[in-house]
Amino acid sequence: MGSSKTITDDSVTVSDDAGATTETDIGIDDTVDSPPPADSSYFQEGEKVLAYHSQRLYEAKVEKIEFQMEWRYFVHYHGWNRNWDEWVSIDRLMKHTEENVQKQQELNKRQDIEKNTKLGRASQPKPKTSAVSRGKKRKNDSVLKEKGKTPLEKLVNIQIPPTLKKQLVDDCEFITHLGKLVKLPRTPNVVEILNKYHDYRMKKDEMIADSVGEILNGLRCYFDKSLPAMLLYKSERQQYQEIEDNVSPSIVYGAEHLLRLFVKLPELLYDANIEEETLKELQQKLHDFLKFLQKNQSAFFLPTYQMPEGFLQASREQDDKAGMHSGNAV
């Protein structure tokens, strides 16, 4: 919205026409003349908190705080070796309240149940295979296809770079464990990212511009149709319902959801019955696009997500009530 972003082959530059930073200004070496006072931080040094680590909540203590474009907190986990001490962002911390302790207990209990279930499955003896069972497996392959499940060995292999795999993990963590959402509409959106890639390829080789454009149009079509069906977590569906009916998802959503499409693409391409030679060529171009996403990762992806509006309102009301009670206490 009013910002211009320049993507080059070797670096990423994100600037605003008015000289201001935007929500996608990540990794920009801005100079902060006067950091905000320490007492403006949501958490303070010495404060007892709850901290997320590996899908669990632990009791911790804030030992240091610093401001580098945003507040960061150095925490020590209660009862754990100092080797586990680390700097974390505000997204990883919660106030140590009775209600949040209850959430901690529920989350950790749920994680224990899931862990025990997986261990139980792994410990079950596997039946021996025979010629008969192998024959049944071949029959099952065709049955699986009819039911919408695709044999893994027949899927096209799309290799997602390690840093983008971590992006997917963080994306899942934000949505499913922290209860956050991607702030919409996104800038750049999917259409803008696809156009940037097209321009990038044009500079390298004008001869392949048409074939690349065709693939990018296909990606946008797949994205618009797939997003409501398979690219949203359950907690994101309410947000999707609020988008106007005549607006395409590729205009509203950005790199976070586009990357999820590449997880589903092997299945979608299998169902499209594309010729093997064409599929290999497509596979190479998709890998090149993923490298482009990786190169511009800091400009295309959000560093953090936002809490839903309803949750923020409830939190403010709860804080107001807590403030009234403390103010009336003698």
C-alpha positions as CSV (number, residue, x, y, z in Angstrom):
1,M,0.0,0.0,0.0
2,G,2.0,3.0,-1.3
3,S,5.4,1.2,-1.0
4,S,7.8,0.2,-3.7
5,K,9.9,-2.9,-3.5
6,T,13.0,-3.6,-5.6
7,I,14.1,-7.2,-6.0
8,T,17.5,-7.8,-7.5
9,D,19.4,-11.0,-8.2
10,D,22.0,-10.6,-5.5
11,S,20.1,-8.7,-2.8
12,V,16.7,-7.6,-1.6
13,T,15.9,-3.9,-1.1
14,V,12.6,-2.9,0.4
15,S,11.9,0.8,0.6
16,D,8.9,3.1,0.9
17,D,8.3,6.2,-1.3
18,A,7.9,8.3,1.8
19,G,10.9,6.8,3.5
20,A,8.8,4.8,6.1
21,T,9.1,1.1,6.9
22,T,6.3,-1.3,6.3
23,E,5.2,-4.6,7.8
24,T,7.4,-6.4,5.2
25,D,10.5,-4.4,6.0
26,I,12.6,-7.3,7.3
27,G,16.4,-7.3,7.6
28,I,16.7,-3.6,6.7
29,D,19.6,-1.9,8.5
30,D,17.6,1.1,9.8
31,T,19.2,3.4,12.4
32,V,17.1,3.9,15.5
33,D,18.1,7.2,17.1
34,S,16.3,6.7,20.4
35,P,15.0,3.3,21.4
36,P,11.8,3.3,23.4
37,P,12.1,3.3,27.2
38,A,12.4,-0.2,28.9
39,D,9.2,0.3,30.9
40,S,7.2,0.4,27.6
41,S,8.1,-3.3,27.0
42,Y,5.2,-5.7,27.6
43,F,7.6,-7.9,29.7
44,Q,10.2,-6.6,32.2
45,E,13.5,-7.9,33.5
46,G,13.1,-10.3,36.3
47,E,9.5,-11.1,35.4
48,K,8.2,-14.7,35.7
49,V,6.7,-15.8,32.4
50,L,5.5,-18.8,30.4
51,A,7.6,-19.4,27.2
52,Y,6.9,-21.6,24.2
53,H,9.6,-24.1,23.3
54,S,9.1,-27.1,20.9
55,Q,5.3,-27.0,21.1
56,R,5.2,-26.8,24.9
57,L,5.0,-24.1,27.5
58,Y,7.6,-23.8,30.2
59,E,8.0,-21.5,33.2
60,A,10.8,-19.1,32.6
61,K,12.3,-15.8,33.8
62,V,13.1,-12.7,31.7
63,E,16.8,-11.9,32.5
64,K,17.5,-9.2,29.9
65,I,15.5,-7.2,27.4
66,E,16.6,-5.2,24.3
67,F,15.1,-3.3,21.5
68,Q,16.3,-4.0,17.9
69,M,13.4,-3.0,15.6
70,E,11.2,-4.9,18.1
71,W,11.5,-6.1,21.7
72,R,13.6,-9.2,22.4
73,Y,13.8,-11.1,25.7
74,F,16.6,-13.3,27.1
75,V,15.0,-16.0,29.1
76,H,16.1,-18.8,31.5
77,Y,13.9,-21.8,31.7
78,H,13.1,-22.8,35.3
79,G,14.8,-26.0,36.3
80,W,16.8,-26.3,33.1
81,N,20.5,-26.0,32.4
82,R,21.8,-22.5,31.4
83,N,22.7,-24.0,28.0
84,W,19.0,-23.7,27.2
85,D,18.9,-19.9,27.8
86,E,18.0,-18.0,24.7
87,W,16.7,-14.8,23.1
88,V,13.1,-14.9,22.1
89,S,10.6,-12.6,20.5
90,I,7.3,-11.5,22.2
91,D,5.4,-14.2,20.2
92,R,7.0,-16.9,22.4
93,L,6.0,-15.4,25.7
94,M,2.8,-15.3,27.9
95,K,2.1,-13.6,31.1
96,H,2.3,-15.9,34.1
97,T,-1.3,-15.8,35.2
98,E,-3.6,-18.4,36.6
99,E,-5.5,-18.7,33.4
100,N,-2.3,-19.1,31.3
101,V,-0.9,-21.7,33.7
102,Q,-4.1,-23.7,33.1
103,K,-3.5,-23.4,29.3
104,Q,0.1,-24.6,29.9
105,Q,-1.1,-27.7,31.7
106,E,-3.7,-28.5,29.0
107,L,-1.2,-28.0,26.2
108,N,1.5,-30.1,27.8
109,K,-1.0,-32.8,28.7
110,R,-2.2,-32.9,25.0
111,Q,1.4,-33.2,23.8
112,D,2.0,-36.1,26.2
113,I,-1.0,-38.0,24.9
114,E,0.0,-37.5,21.3
115,K,3.6,-38.6,22.1
116,N,2.3,-41.8,23.9
117,T,-0.1,-42.6,21.0
118,K,2.8,-42.4,18.5
119,L,5.0,-44.5,20.7
120,G,2.2,-47.1,21.0
121,R,1.8,-47.3,17.3
122,A,5.5,-47.7,16.7
123,S,5.8,-50.5,19.2
124,Q,3.1,-52.6,17.6
125,P,4.6,-55.6,15.6
126,K,4.3,-55.3,11.9
127,P,2.8,-58.3,10.0
128,K,5.0,-60.3,7.7
129,T,4.5,-59.6,4.0
130,S,3.7,-62.4,1.6
131,A,3.1,-62.9,-2.1
132,V,-0.6,-62.7,-1.4
133,S,-0.3,-59.5,0.6
134,R,1.9,-57.9,-2.1
135,G,-0.8,-58.8,-4.7
136,K,-3.4,-57.1,-2.5
137,K,-1.1,-54.0,-2.3
138,R,-1.1,-53.7,-6.1
139,K,-4.9,-53.9,-6.1
140,N,-5.1,-51.3,-3.3
141,D,-3.1,-48.8,-5.4
142,S,-5.9,-48.6,-7.9
143,V,-8.4,-48.4,-5.0
144,L,-6.5,-45.6,-3.4
145,K,-6.5,-43.6,-6.6
146,E,-10.3,-44.0,-6.8
147,K,-10.6,-42.8,-3.2
148,G,-8.4,-39.7,-3.9
149,K,-5.2,-41.0,-2.4
150,T,-2.1,-41.1,-4.6
151,P,0.7,-43.7,-4.4
152,L,3.7,-41.8,-3.1
153,E,6.2,-43.2,-5.6
154,K,4.1,-41.8,-8.5
155,L,4.1,-38.2,-7.2
156,V,6.3,-35.6,-8.8
157,N,9.2,-34.6,-6.5
158,I,9.2,-30.9,-5.7
159,Q,12.2,-30.2,-3.4
160,I,11.5,-27.3,-1.1
161,P,14.7,-25.5,0.1
162,P,15.5,-26.0,3.9
163,T,14.9,-22.4,4.8
164,L,11.4,-22.5,3.2
165,K,10.7,-25.8,5.0
166,K,11.5,-24.0,8.3
167,Q,9.1,-21.2,7.1
168,L,6.4,-23.8,6.8
169,V,7.1,-25.1,10.3
170,D,7.0,-21.6,11.7
171,D,3.8,-21.0,9.8
172,C,2.2,-24.0,11.4
173,E,3.5,-23.0,14.8
174,F,2.0,-19.5,14.6
175,I,-1.4,-20.8,13.4
176,T,-2.0,-24.0,15.3
177,H,-0.1,-23.4,18.6
178,L,0.0,-19.7,19.1
179,G,-3.5,-19.1,17.7
180,K,-2.4,-16.3,15.4
181,L,-3.3,-15.3,11.8
182,V,-1.6,-13.8,8.8
183,K,-2.6,-10.2,8.6
184,L,-4.7,-9.6,5.4
185,P,-4.5,-8.2,2.8
186,R,-0.9,-9.2,2.2
187,T,1.7,-7.0,0.4
188,P,3.1,-8.3,-1.8
189,N,0.2,-10.6,-2.7
190,V,0.4,-13.8,-4.8
191,V,-0.2,-12.0,-8.1
192,E,2.5,-9.4,-7.3
193,I,5.0,-12.2,-6.4
194,L,4.3,-14.1,-9.6
195,N,4.8,-10.9,-11.6
196,K,8.1,-10.2,-9.9
197,Y,9.3,-13.6,-10.8
198,H,8.2,-13.1,-14.4
199,D,10.2,-9.9,-14.6
200,Y,13.2,-11.6,-13.0
201,R,13.1,-14.4,-15.7
202,M,12.6,-11.8,-18.5
203,K,15.9,-10.2,-17.5
204,K,17.7,-13.5,-17.7
205,D,16.2,-14.9,-20.8
206,E,13.4,-13.2,-22.9
207,M,13.0,-16.3,-25.1
208,I,11.4,-18.3,-22.3
209,A,9.1,-15.5,-21.0
210,D,6.0,-17.0,-22.7
211,S,6.4,-20.5,-21.3
212,V,7.1,-19.1,-17.8
213,G,4.1,-16.8,-18.1
214,E,1.9,-19.9,-18.9
215,I,3.2,-21.7,-15.8
216,L,2.6,-18.7,-13.6
217,N,-0.9,-18.4,-14.8
218,G,-1.4,-22.0,-14.0
219,L,0.0,-21.5,-10.5
220,R,-2.4,-18.6,-9.9
221,C,-5.3,-20.7,-11.1
222,Y,-4.3,-23.6,-8.8
223,F,-3.9,-21.2,-5.9
224,D,-7.3,-19.6,-6.3
225,K,-9.1,-22.9,-6.5
226,S,-7.1,-24.8,-3.9
227,L,-6.9,-22.2,-1.1
228,P,-10.5,-22.6,0.3
229,A,-10.3,-26.4,-0.2
230,M,-6.9,-27.4,1.1
231,L,-4.6,-24.4,2.0
232,L,-6.3,-23.1,5.1
233,Y,-6.1,-24.3,8.7
234,K,-9.4,-24.6,10.5
235,S,-8.8,-21.4,12.5
236,E,-8.3,-19.4,9.3
237,R,-11.7,-20.2,7.8
238,Q,-13.5,-17.4,9.6
239,Q,-11.0,-14.9,8.2
240,Y,-11.5,-16.3,4.7
241,Q,-15.3,-16.0,5.0
242,E,-14.9,-12.2,5.6
243,I,-13.3,-11.7,2.1
244,E,-15.7,-10.4,-0.5
245,D,-17.0,-13.0,-3.0
246,N,-15.8,-11.3,-6.1
247,V,-12.1,-11.0,-4.9
248,S,-9.6,-13.7,-5.9
249,P,-7.6,-15.2,-3.0
250,S,-4.4,-14.5,-5.0
251,I,-5.1,-10.7,-4.6
252,V,-5.6,-11.0,-0.8
253,Y,-3.1,-13.7,0.3
254,G,0.7,-13.7,0.0
255,A,3.8,-15.9,0.2
256,E,2.8,-17.7,3.3
257,H,-0.2,-19.4,1.7
258,L,1.5,-19.7,-1.7
259,L,4.3,-21.8,-0.2
260,R,1.6,-24.2,1.3
261,L,0.5,-24.8,-2.3
262,F,3.8,-26.3,-3.2
263,V,3.2,-29.0,-0.5
264,K,0.0,-30.0,-2.3
265,L,1.2,-29.5,-5.9
266,P,2.6,-33.1,-6.4
267,E,-0.9,-34.5,-5.7
268,L,-2.6,-31.9,-7.9
269,L,-0.2,-32.5,-10.8
270,Y,-0.7,-36.2,-10.6
271,D,-4.4,-35.8,-11.0
272,A,-3.8,-33.5,-14.0
273,N,-2.4,-36.4,-16.1
274,I,0.5,-34.3,-17.6
275,E,2.9,-36.0,-20.0
276,E,6.2,-37.2,-18.4
277,E,8.4,-35.0,-20.6
278,T,6.3,-31.9,-19.9
279,L,6.2,-32.8,-16.2
280,K,10.0,-32.9,-15.9
281,E,10.3,-29.4,-17.6
282,L,7.6,-28.1,-15.2
283,Q,9.4,-29.6,-12.2
284,Q,12.6,-27.7,-13.1
285,K,10.7,-24.4,-13.5
286,L,9.0,-24.9,-10.2
287,H,12.3,-25.5,-8.4
288,D,13.6,-22.3,-10.0
289,F,10.6,-20.4,-8.6
290,L,11.2,-21.8,-5.1
291,K,14.8,-20.6,-5.3
292,F,13.5,-17.2,-6.2
293,L,11.1,-17.3,-3.1
294,Q,14.1,-18.3,-1.0
295,K,16.3,-15.5,-2.3
296,N,13.6,-12.9,-1.4
297,Q,12.3,-14.7,1.7
298,S,12.8,-11.7,4.0
299,A,10.8,-9.4,1.6
300,F,8.0,-11.8,0.8
301,F,7.2,-13.4,4.2
302,L,5.9,-11.9,7.4
303,P,8.3,-12.2,10.4
304,T,5.3,-12.7,12.8
305,Y,1.6,-13.1,12.7
306,Q,-1.2,-11.2,14.5
307,M,-3.7,-12.3,17.2
308,P,-7.4,-12.5,15.9
309,E,-9.4,-9.3,16.6
310,G,-11.8,-11.1,19.0
311,F,-9.0,-12.4,21.1
312,L,-7.3,-9.0,21.4
313,Q,-10.6,-7.4,22.5
314,A,-11.2,-10.2,25.1
315,S,-7.6,-9.7,26.4
316,R,-8.1,-6.0,26.8
317,E,-11.3,-6.5,28.7
318,Q,-9.6,-9.0,30.9
319,D,-6.7,-6.6,31.6
320,D,-9.2,-3.8,32.4
321,K,-11.0,-6.0,34.9
322,A,-7.7,-7.1,36.4
323,G,-6.7,-3.4,36.7
324,M,-10.0,-2.5,38.4
325,H,-9.7,-5.4,40.9
326,S,-6.1,-4.4,41.8
327,G,-7.1,-0.7,42.1
328,N,-9.9,-1.6,44.5
329,A,-7.7,-3.9,46.6
330,V,-6.7,-2.5,50.1
